Amino acid sequence: MKHSPEVNDLIMSFDELVSACGQERQWVIALIEENIIEYDVPESQHFSGYQLTTVRRASRLSRDFDASVPAIGLILELLDEVEQLRQFKRQWESDTSMIEVEVNSIKNQ
């Protein structure tokens, strides 16, 4: 998963992350163990707004669909892939030029 620069300005501790997402400490640890939350320096346990956003999305999936941690990882991965495909489609549509042909001119030839 790529980090979004818009939400990387927020830095929080592990305890702040747990508190902000409203889940149990062990549940957040399970997200880290499943590589759902990625961070650069594990020893420092500093988390950005990107990780907070990911944990909150994971929490909603857990609550709304009663999804297990491995299932949450798969769902988030698939949602990211769908978004990438949508971006690719928008890019492709904007790069593809439409060719307009007048039907009457084709009939007269």
BELGI-V451741 format. One record per helix or strand. SS is the DSSP state (a for helix, b for strand). FROM is the first residue (numbers start at 1). TO is the last residue. If there is no record, write none. Layout:
ss	from	to
SS	FROM	TO
SS	FROM	TO
//
This chain:
ss	from	to
a	5	7
b	11	13
a	14	21
a	25	33
b	46	48
a	49	65
a	69	95
a	103	107
//
